[in-house]
Amino acid sequence: MTTISQTAGRSLRPSSSGFFSTLVNAAYGLFDRLERRSAVKTLNELDDRALRDIGINRSQIEDAVYGQFKAELTRYL
């Protein structure tokens, strides 16, 4: 079974300014986007029963990965 990264919710971006930090921020943004796409793909590969076990259904996968699902998830915690 494939695992989803534990760093999806954490920001690793540096706080300094300038060209180099802009370049680094762009790289982190790209890495974050690729990681979230991988999480969506992994969740789409699960069956409906496994998704129910973690508290979402198939139509809520992208909202859950991109953080737009928090109000619904906190209801079950």
Phi and psi in degrees as a GROMACS rama.xvg file:
@    title "Ramachandran Plot"
@    xaxis  label "Phi"
@    yaxis  label "Psi"
@TYPE xy
-83.0735  141.804  THR-2
-104.518  152.917  THR-3
-97.128  138.764  ILE-4
-59.383  143.855  SER-5
-83.4909  -8.13892  GLN-6
-96.7461  7.98344  THR-7
-60.4309  -33.4801  ALA-8
-91.5402  -6.76208  GLY-9
-99.2843  141.571  ARG-10
-94.9777  129.104  SER-11
-109.753  11.2042  LEU-12
-73.8332  138.669  ARG-13
-72.1722  160.176  PRO-14
-103.997  4.56072  SER-15
-81.3348  170.552  SER-16
-114.548  169.977  SER-17
116.474  177.734  GLY-18
-61.9971  -45.8731  PHE-19
-61.8089  -43.3593  PHE-20
-67.7014  -33.68  SER-21
-63.4201  -42.6768  THR-22
-63.9692  -43.6926  LEU-23
-64.4804  -42.8696  VAL-24
-61.387  -38.3802  ASN-25
-64.8574  -40.7867  ALA-26
-64.3992  -43.3226  ALA-27
-64.2541  -38.2748  TYR-28
-62.493  -42.4123  GLY-29
-63.8766  -45.021  LEU-30
-60.0676  -43.04  PHE-31
-62.0856  -44.0441  ASP-32
-62.1392  -44.9896  ARG-33
-64.3197  -38.8672  LEU-34
-65.3856  -41.7016  GLU-35
-67.8507  -39.4023  ARG-36
-60.9157  -38.8213  ARG-37
-65.3014  -39.041  SER-38
-64.7552  -40.9414  ALA-39
-62.6762  -43.8097  VAL-40
-61.7218  -43.9998  LYS-41
-63.2793  -44.2794  THR-42
-66.9092  -35.1344  LEU-43
-66.0785  -24.4772  ASN-44
-78.4499  -15.8124  GLU-45
-74.7156  153.283  LEU-46
-81.4853  168.964  ASP-47
-62.0659  -33.4146  ASP-48
-66.265  -43.1758  ARG-49
-64.5369  -39.1098  ALA-50
-64.3644  -40.7783  LEU-51
-61.7923  -35.9925  ARG-52
-61.6058  -32.9557  ASP-53
-94.3619  0.742761  ILE-54
94.5048  17.0818  GLY-55
-132.594  162.737  ILE-56
-113.625  173.88  ASN-57
-58.3931  -35.4598  ARG-58
-74.1581  -9.88886  SER-59
-104.209  4.28578  GLN-60
-59.8391  -53.6622  ILE-61
-64.6312  -38.2587  GLU-62
-63.0423  -39.8825  ASP-63
-66.4703  -42.4671  ALA-64
-69.4424  -39.8085  VAL-65
-89.5607  7.49653  TYR-66
82.129  17.3562  GLY-67
-99.2532  14.149  GLN-68
-120.449  7.58217  PHE-69
-58.585  -41.7909  LYS-70
-61.5351  -39.632  ALA-71
-70.3097  -40.6356  GLU-72
-68.9992  -36.7852  LEU-73
-68.2824  -18.8117  THR-74
-63.1625  -28.7504  ARG-75
-96.5752  -3.86695  TYR-76
